[in-house]
């Protein structure tokens, strides 16, 4: 690298003496800038590379931290959503079970009401049958007392009178 620098310096001096390059303010400023960049690159390249590498690693670490925090937030939200879906599903199943149980109870109570109504009707029919039997017995008694007893007594009386007369 030193040989290249020496050759470059010699070329610039020769071009200056031959007046190929005119050294005015702009050319001197450009030469100073090019030489600064050349020397900065030659001597400070490892330091600048280390600084840029450290900054790149810092940016990478910051991006990874931000990404991980976003990922954790998204995972937490996904877990909350999953838990809420599970709770919603459980509540829906519980609602279905309660609705089925209520429907079953309604059917049972309706059928028990039908059974109660049927039993009430059968009790009333039994009461009517018993009342009819009692009424039939009363009618039979009244018939016996009003028709048969007088008939039997009249027959007995006529036989008795006939036996007395004879």
C-alpha positions as CSV (number, residue, x, y, z in Angstrom):
1,X,0.0,0.0,0.0
2,X,2.9,2.3,0.6
3,X,4.1,1.9,-3.0
4,X,0.7,2.9,-4.3
5,X,0.8,6.0,-2.1
6,X,4.3,7.0,-3.2
7,X,3.3,6.4,-6.9
8,X,0.2,8.5,-6.5
9,X,2.2,11.3,-4.8
10,X,4.8,11.4,-7.6
11,X,2.1,11.5,-10.3
12,X,0.3,14.4,-8.6
13,X,3.7,16.3,-8.3
14,X,4.5,15.6,-12.0
15,X,1.0,16.7,-13.1
16,X,1.4,19.8,-11.0
17,X,4.8,20.7,-12.5
18,X,3.5,20.1,-16.0
19,X,0.5,22.2,-15.2
20,X,-1.9,19.3,-16.1
21,X,-3.5,19.9,-12.8
22,X,-3.9,23.5,-11.8
23,X,-3.8,23.9,-8.0
24,X,-6.5,26.3,-7.2
25,X,-8.9,26.3,-4.2
26,X,-11.3,23.8,-5.6
27,X,-8.7,21.2,-6.6
28,X,-6.8,21.6,-3.3
29,X,-10.1,21.1,-1.4
30,X,-10.9,18.0,-3.5
31,X,-7.4,16.6,-2.9
32,X,-7.7,17.2,0.8
33,X,-11.1,15.5,0.9
34,X,-9.8,12.5,-1.2
35,X,-6.7,12.2,1.0
36,X,-8.8,12.5,4.1
37,X,-11.1,9.7,2.9
38,X,-8.1,7.6,1.9
39,X,-6.2,8.0,5.2
40,X,-9.4,7.6,7.2
41,X,-10.1,4.4,5.3
42,X,-6.6,3.2,5.6
43,X,-6.0,3.9,9.3
44,X,-9.4,4.0,10.8
45,X,-11.2,1.3,8.9
46,X,-11.0,-1.3,11.7
47,X,-12.2,1.2,14.3
48,X,-15.1,2.5,12.1
49,X,-16.0,-1.1,11.2
50,X,-16.1,-2.0,14.9
51,X,-18.2,1.1,15.7
52,X,-20.6,0.3,12.9
53,X,-20.7,-3.4,13.9
54,X,-21.5,-2.5,17.5
55,X,-24.2,-0.2,16.4
56,X,-25.6,-2.8,14.0
57,X,-25.6,-5.4,16.9
58,X,-27.3,-2.8,19.1
59,X,-30.0,-2.2,16.5
60,X,-30.4,-5.9,16.0
61,X,-30.8,-6.4,19.7
62,X,-33.3,-3.6,19.9
63,X,-35.3,-5.0,17.0
64,X,-35.2,-8.5,18.6
65,X,-36.4,-7.1,21.9
66,X,-39.2,-5.3,20.2
67,X,-40.1,-8.3,18.2
68,X,-40.0,-10.6,21.2
69,X,-42.2,-8.2,23.2
70,X,-44.7,-8.0,20.3
71,X,-44.6,-11.8,20.0
72,X,-45.2,-12.1,23.8
73,X,-48.1,-9.6,23.5
74,X,-49.6,-11.5,20.6
75,X,-49.1,-14.9,22.3
76,X,-50.8,-13.5,25.4
77,X,-53.7,-12.1,23.3
78,X,-54.0,-15.5,21.5
79,X,-54.0,-17.3,24.9
80,X,-56.7,-14.9,26.2
81,X,-58.7,-15.4,23.0
82,X,-58.3,-19.2,23.3
83,X,-59.4,-19.1,27.0
84,X,-62.4,-16.9,26.1
85,X,-63.3,-19.3,23.3
86,X,-63.1,-22.2,25.7
87,X,-65.2,-20.3,28.3
88,X,-67.7,-19.4,25.6
89,X,-67.9,-23.0,24.4
90,X,-68.4,-24.2,28.0
91,X,-71.1,-21.6,28.6
92,X,-72.8,-22.5,25.4
93,X,-72.7,-26.2,26.4
94,X,-74.0,-25.3,29.8
95,X,-76.8,-23.3,28.3
96,X,-77.7,-26.2,26.0
97,X,-77.7,-28.6,29.0
98,X,-79.9,-26.3,31.1
99,X,-82.3,-25.8,28.1
100,X,-82.5,-29.6,27.6
101,X,-83.0,-30.1,31.3
102,X,-85.7,-27.4,31.4
103,X,-87.4,-29.0,28.4
104,X,-87.2,-32.4,30.1
105,X,-88.7,-30.9,33.3
106,X,-91.4,-29.2,31.3
107,X,-92.2,-32.5,29.6
108,X,-92.1,-34.3,32.9
109,X,-94.3,-31.7,34.6
110,X,-96.7,-31.7,31.7
111,X,-96.8,-35.5,31.7
112,X,-97.1,-35.4,35.5
113,X,-99.9,-32.9,35.2
114,X,-101.5,-35.2,32.7
115,X,-101.0,-38.0,35.1
116,X,-102.4,-35.9,38.0
117,X,-105.3,-34.9,35.7
118,X,-105.9,-38.5,34.7
119,X,-105.7,-39.6,38.3
120,X,-108.1,-36.8,39.3
121,X,-110.4,-37.8,36.6
122,X,-110.2,-41.5,37.5
123,X,-110.8,-40.6,41.2
124,X,-113.9,-38.5,40.1
125,X,-115.1,-41.4,37.9
126,X,-114.6,-43.7,40.9
127,X,-116.6,-41.3,43.1
128,X,-119.3,-41.2,40.4
129,X,-119.3,-45.0,40.2
130,X,-119.6,-45.2,44.0
131,X,-122.2,-42.5,44.1
132,X,-124.1,-44.4,41.3
133,X,-123.9,-47.6,43.3
134,X,-125.1,-45.9,46.4
135,X,-127.9,-44.3,44.4
136,X,-128.8,-47.6,42.9
137,X,-128.8,-49.1,46.4
138,X,-131.0,-46.3,47.6
139,X,-133.3,-46.6,44.6
140,X,-133.4,-50.4,45.2
141,X,-134.2,-49.7,48.9
142,X,-136.9,-47.2,48.0
143,X,-138.3,-49.5,45.4
144,X,-138.3,-52.3,47.9
145,X,-139.9,-50.1,50.5
146,X,-142.4,-48.5,48.1
147,X,-143.3,-51.4,45.8
148,X,-142.1,-54.7,47.1
149,X,-142.9,-54.4,50.8
150,X,-146.5,-53.3,50.1
151,X,-146.8,-56.0,47.5
152,X,-145.4,-58.7,49.9
153,X,-147.4,-57.3,52.8
154,X,-150.5,-57.3,50.6
155,X,-149.9,-60.8,49.6
156,X,-149.2,-61.9,53.1
157,X,-152.3,-60.0,54.3
158,X,-154.4,-61.7,51.6
159,X,-153.0,-65.1,52.5
160,X,-153.5,-64.5,56.1
161,X,-156.9,-63.2,55.6
162,X,-157.6,-66.2,53.4
163,X,-156.2,-68.5,56.0
164,X,-158.2,-66.9,58.6
165,X,-161.4,-67.0,56.5
166,X,-160.9,-70.5,55.6
